[in-house]
Structures are given as C-alpha cells and as structure tokens.
Amino acid sequence: MIVLHERPRSGALAGAAVVFTGVVLVSIGGARRATAAAASSDTTAPPRALLAALGAAAGFGVMVPAVNQIVPAAGEFGATALVYAASVVAALPIAVIARVPLHPPPRAIWGLVLVTGCFETFGFVLLAFAHHFAENTVVTPVASLAAALTVLYAWVVLRERPHPLATAGAILASIGVVVLST
C-alpha cells in the first residue's frame, strides 16, 4: 500500500488481519512450548524468538514489494540473486556484532542445507514471477501459508506436537489466506 500504492479492498484487509492474528498465535504457541520445555522461570517477558519473528515479518513486508521493483530491471532470477547478495553483505557484520559463529555446518547436513536453499530460491523466484499476474495484495498473502505448512510439517514429519495455540493459529492463518485470495 505504501510503496506500490495498491489499494486493497476491505475484505483483503480483514483477511490480512486474520492471517496476522493466526501467525502471531503460531509464534506465541511455539514460544510457550519452548518456554515450557526449557522450564524457564521468566514467562512474563516477551520471548526473544517472538520479537525476532516480528522483526523478520517486518523485513519481509518491505522486501517483497521491493523485489517487485527490482524484477523489471533484473528479472526474477536476477532479483533473487541480488537480494541474496545484499542479505549476505548485511548479515555478516550483524553476525560479527552479535557474535554468531560463522563456521560451516557439519558435512552430514550439507545435503539438507542445499535442498533448503533450493526450495528458498524456488519460492523467491516464484513469488517474483507471480506478480506478473496479480498485485502484491493478492499474491503475497498466499505466501503466509508458510506458517500453516511449517506447523503441518513439524507435526507430520518431525512428529512434534505443537501447542494448541500454534495449531489454532495455523488454521486461522489458512482461513485468512482463503479470505485474501477470494
């Protein structure tokens, strides 16, 4: 709305609010499960994971419309590569300041790292490509299904049992995406 001057209809705004609420519930449910597992005594302060996730949401909220501005000049693949390059340049000093270890992962998980990178790249390219057919206010919310799919993946593949709030949030986010897509 701010960058591309798109004007979503009121139903889309309501759907976005439902998606946002669902995603927040997923985060809170996940944080509660992690807090309970860690038996932390301080459960009143907002968990760092939730704050980091909200920061990531804000970053993606700016990045996705920005990618659309880059695509006409660089193409879908070029825009994705440029965003990745800028991410690495920005992330390295942050990692050094935050004292995050920068050593490579163990050899045993390199296959998983490569597969994850391929899926991430494929997702970015498809998101950039989808904007040829519809506005951000239509295309981007479908990407919000990532929260629901993550909970489903954790439940089916990893055999995790999400907190009931996380499950409710995933369902709510999915409903919101359906509202946004109609």
C-alpha positions as CSV (number, residue, x, y, z in Angstrom):
1,M,0.0,0.0,0.0
2,I,2.8,2.4,0.9
3,V,5.4,1.6,-1.7
4,L,3.3,0.4,-4.7
5,H,0.2,2.5,-3.9
6,E,-2.0,-0.5,-4.2
7,R,-5.5,-0.2,-2.6
8,P,-6.7,-3.5,-1.2
9,R,-10.4,-4.0,-0.8
10,S,-11.8,-4.1,2.7
11,G,-12.2,-8.0,2.5
12,A,-8.5,-8.2,1.8
13,L,-7.6,-6.1,4.8
14,A,-9.9,-8.2,7.0
15,G,-8.2,-11.4,5.6
16,A,-4.7,-9.8,6.3
17,A,-5.8,-9.2,9.9
18,V,-6.9,-12.8,10.3
19,V,-3.6,-14.1,8.7
20,F,-1.6,-11.8,11.0
21,T,-3.5,-13.0,14.1
22,G,-3.0,-16.6,13.1
23,V,0.7,-16.1,12.5
24,V,1.1,-14.4,15.9
25,L,-0.8,-17.3,17.6
26,V,1.6,-19.8,15.9
27,S,4.6,-17.8,17.3
28,I,3.1,-17.5,20.8
29,G,2.2,-21.2,20.8
30,G,5.7,-22.1,19.7
31,A,7.2,-19.8,22.3
32,R,5.1,-21.3,25.0
33,R,6.0,-24.8,24.1
34,A,9.7,-23.8,24.0
35,T,9.3,-22.0,27.4
36,A,7.6,-24.9,29.0
37,A,10.3,-27.3,27.6
38,A,13.1,-25.1,29.0
39,A,11.2,-24.7,32.3
40,S,12.0,-21.0,32.3
41,S,11.0,-19.1,35.4
42,D,10.5,-15.8,33.5
43,T,7.4,-16.3,31.3
44,T,6.1,-12.8,31.6
45,A,8.6,-11.1,29.3
46,P,8.1,-11.4,25.5
47,P,10.3,-14.2,24.2
48,R,13.2,-13.2,22.0
49,A,12.0,-15.6,19.4
50,L,8.7,-13.8,19.0
51,L,10.4,-10.5,18.8
52,A,12.9,-11.8,16.2
53,A,10.0,-13.3,14.2
54,L,8.1,-10.0,14.2
55,G,11.3,-8.3,13.0
56,A,11.6,-10.9,10.3
57,A,7.9,-10.2,9.3
58,A,8.6,-6.5,9.1
59,G,11.7,-7.2,6.9
60,F,9.8,-9.5,4.6
61,G,7.0,-7.0,4.5
62,V,9.4,-4.4,3.0
63,M,11.4,-6.9,0.9
64,V,8.6,-8.5,-1.1
65,P,7.3,-5.2,-2.6
66,A,10.9,-4.1,-3.1
67,V,11.7,-7.2,-5.1
68,N,8.8,-6.3,-7.4
69,Q,10.6,-3.0,-8.1
70,I,13.9,-4.9,-8.9
71,V,12.3,-7.5,-11.2
72,P,11.7,-5.3,-14.2
73,A,15.4,-4.4,-14.3
74,A,17.0,-7.7,-13.3
75,G,14.4,-10.4,-13.9
76,E,13.1,-12.9,-11.4
77,F,16.3,-14.8,-11.1
78,G,18.5,-11.7,-11.1
79,A,16.3,-10.0,-8.4
80,T,16.5,-13.1,-6.2
81,A,20.3,-13.2,-6.6
82,L,20.7,-9.5,-5.9
83,V,18.5,-9.9,-2.7
84,Y,20.6,-12.8,-1.6
85,A,23.8,-10.9,-2.2
86,A,22.6,-7.9,-0.3
87,S,21.4,-10.2,2.5
88,V,24.9,-11.7,2.9
89,V,26.5,-8.3,2.9
90,A,24.1,-7.0,5.5
91,A,24.1,-10.2,7.6
92,L,27.9,-10.7,8.0
93,P,28.5,-7.5,10.1
94,I,25.4,-8.2,12.1
95,A,26.6,-11.8,12.8
96,V,30.0,-10.5,13.9
97,I,28.5,-7.9,16.2
98,A,26.1,-10.5,17.7
99,R,28.9,-13.0,18.0
100,V,27.1,-15.6,16.0
101,P,29.5,-18.4,14.9
102,L,30.2,-18.3,11.2
103,H,31.8,-21.7,10.7
104,P,30.4,-24.0,8.1
105,P,27.8,-26.6,9.2
106,P,28.9,-30.3,9.7
107,R,29.3,-32.2,6.5
108,A,26.4,-34.5,7.5
109,I,23.8,-31.8,6.9
110,W,25.1,-30.2,3.7
111,G,22.6,-32.1,1.6
112,L,19.8,-30.6,3.8
113,V,21.3,-27.2,3.6
114,L,21.4,-27.4,-0.3
115,V,17.9,-28.7,-0.5
116,T,16.7,-25.9,1.8
117,G,18.5,-23.3,-0.3
118,C,16.9,-24.7,-3.5
119,F,13.4,-24.5,-2.0
120,E,14.0,-21.0,-0.7
121,T,15.3,-19.8,-4.1
122,F,12.5,-21.5,-5.9
123,G,10.0,-19.8,-3.6
124,F,11.5,-16.4,-4.1
125,V,11.6,-16.8,-7.9
126,L,8.0,-18.0,-8.0
127,L,6.9,-15.1,-5.8
128,A,8.6,-12.6,-8.1
129,F,7.1,-14.4,-11.2
130,A,3.6,-14.4,-9.7
131,H,3.5,-10.7,-9.6
132,H,3.2,-10.7,-13.4
133,F,-0.3,-12.0,-12.9
134,A,-1.6,-10.2,-9.8
135,E,-0.9,-7.4,-7.3
136,N,1.1,-7.9,-4.1
137,T,-2.1,-7.7,-2.1
138,V,-3.3,-10.8,-3.9
139,V,0.0,-12.8,-4.4
140,T,1.9,-12.2,-1.2
141,P,-0.7,-13.3,1.3
142,V,-0.7,-16.8,-0.1
143,A,3.0,-17.0,1.0
144,S,1.6,-16.6,4.5
145,L,0.6,-20.2,4.3
146,A,4.2,-20.9,5.2
147,A,3.2,-20.7,8.9
148,A,0.5,-23.3,8.5
149,L,2.7,-25.5,6.3
150,T,5.5,-25.2,8.9
151,V,3.2,-26.4,11.7
152,L,1.9,-29.2,9.5
153,Y,5.4,-30.3,8.5
154,A,6.6,-30.2,12.1
155,W,3.5,-32.3,13.1
156,V,3.7,-34.9,10.3
157,V,7.4,-35.2,9.5
158,L,9.2,-34.2,12.7
159,R,6.5,-35.7,14.9
160,E,6.3,-32.5,17.0
161,R,3.0,-31.8,18.8
162,P,2.5,-28.1,18.5
163,H,1.0,-26.1,21.3
164,P,-2.8,-25.8,20.8
165,L,-2.3,-22.0,20.2
166,A,0.1,-22.8,17.3
167,T,-2.4,-25.2,15.8
168,A,-5.2,-22.7,16.1
169,G,-3.0,-20.0,14.6
170,A,-2.1,-22.2,11.6
171,I,-5.8,-22.9,10.9
172,L,-6.6,-19.2,11.4
173,A,-3.8,-18.1,9.0
174,S,-5.0,-20.5,6.4
175,I,-8.6,-19.2,6.7
176,G,-7.2,-15.7,6.3
177,V,-5.3,-16.6,3.2
178,V,-8.5,-18.0,1.7
179,V,-10.3,-14.8,2.5
180,L,-7.5,-12.8,0.9
181,S,-7.5,-14.9,-2.2
182,T,-11.2,-14.5,-2.9
